[in-house]
Amino acid sequence: MSAKRLFIFTIIFSLTFGTVFLAGPAFAQDLTPEQRSALQNEYDQTMKEISTLQGTIDGLKQQQKSIKGDISLLTAQINQAEAVLKQKNILIQQLTVQINAKTQKINTLVSKIDQGKISLAELIRKTREIDTYSLSEAVLSNKNISDFFGDLDSFNSIQKSLQELFFAIRTAKAETEKEKKALDDQKNQQEDAKYVIETKKKEVAKNQTEKKQLLAINTTQENAYNLILADKQQKAERIRAALFNLRDTEGISFGIALNYANVASQKTGVRPALILAILSQESDLGKNIGSCFVKDLQSGDGVGKNTGTVFQKVMKSPRDTEAFTRITNILGLAWATTPVSCPLGQTYTSSRGYGGGMGPSQFIPSTWELFKARIAKAIGVNEPNPWQAQDAIMATAIYMSDLGASGGTYTAERNAACRYYSGRACDNKKPANSSYGTSVLQKAEVIQGNIDFLKSV
């Protein structure tokens, strides 16, 4: 390639590709600076309103029970929930603008990389053309010396362009990954805000119904109001006394389970409703899949607890079988008659995996040994027991906290639940795990409703 051809190629490269890398893109914005400022001011004002209403609610809760007081409390709670709805809708507007800008920027960066690959291929082709031209061919050819050394100069220039291009593509790829991470974070915030909106709508509807019922009672009808209070007390007692099922161990009352979960929440930051929802989900899985006994420590094979059905590799050997014998020996249990979870099928395959989860929290033995010192410290015992309710509840809380559930948002809790089940965040890969996370959050919503009711009585 002559110096003239290289010059023309360099001009084309600069016009078609170099400007894509060097020019900063101007992203379209959905809001003007004035609109953004007004929206932010409205958001800040709404946050202050929510805080003020919370103070009103806290004060009303301390007052003696009366029809008028309950109506005032419900009114304040409705107003606060509506303020939260407004605040979250503003947040969604802001996030939508940011998401659109991020998406556009990512598309531009991807275009940069694609253009870079095209130019890179062209440069490599030109390099090969020059590189295959040998010195003997130069001597024997009709080319003069100036043409030959002109091609060598071309080769050096192309080599320099290659280095610059490699750097530009790597920079664009790194920036693309950074922008994608920021985009995912903003989408999670948007999803969290939408979830809060849905739950607050339900809360408003429930409180408005209760408010209407109280307004329908004449203030002189104290007996009717007392009957409502008595009915609430009875419902609260039924909730506290209801059996909370636990996998592979005896169930306990909801009231006791909540007490354990409250303590675990204080230690870990994971909300009690989510802790109990995980255990409830595991209990449901136990009903569907069943429990097994390990019968051979060398192979890990076992049988169904109630059916005697043979299952290959109920537990992974020796990783979990050795830990299982240590745990059961310390607790004074017989390993051959201590229940663990069955695998998803009788015949072992790499895609089927193992069972071997212990007790309500379903920790496999090797994982329990990694966590048991933290569990013991948290509940104040020497040796935690995976089949004891209090120990299992604390174990679930600690693990869920490690998985990110203490973040408290919808996406943080749902992804933590999916990781608890499968080791990865909620997705559509195989084996499926997103339905587990969704089911846990649905259970948590019901449990949270019961907890909120108990607090209101």
Secondary structure, 3 states (H helix, E strand, C coil): CCHHHHHHHHHHHHHHHHHHHHCCCCCCCCCCHHHHHHHHHHHHHHHHHHHHHHHHHHHHHCCCCCHHHHHHHHHHHHHHHHHHHHHHHHHHHHHHHHHHHHHHHHHHHHHHHHHHHHHHHHHHHHHHHHHCCCHHHHHHCCCCHHHHHHHHHHHHHHHHHHHHHHHHHHHHHHHHHHHHHHHHHHHHHHHHHHHHHHHHHHHHHHHHHHHHHHHCCCCCCHHHHHHHHHHHHHHHHHHHHCEECCCCCCCEEHHHHHHHHHHHHHHHCCCHHHHHHHHHHHHHHHHHHCEEEECCCCCCCEEECCCCCEECCCCCCCHHHHHHHHHHHHHCCCHHHCCEECCCCCCCCCCCCCCCCECCCCECHHHHHHHHHHHHHHHCCCCCCCCCHHHHHHHHHHHHHHCCHHHCCHHHHHHHHHHHHHCCCCCCCCCCCHHHHHHHHHHHHHHHHHHHHHHHC
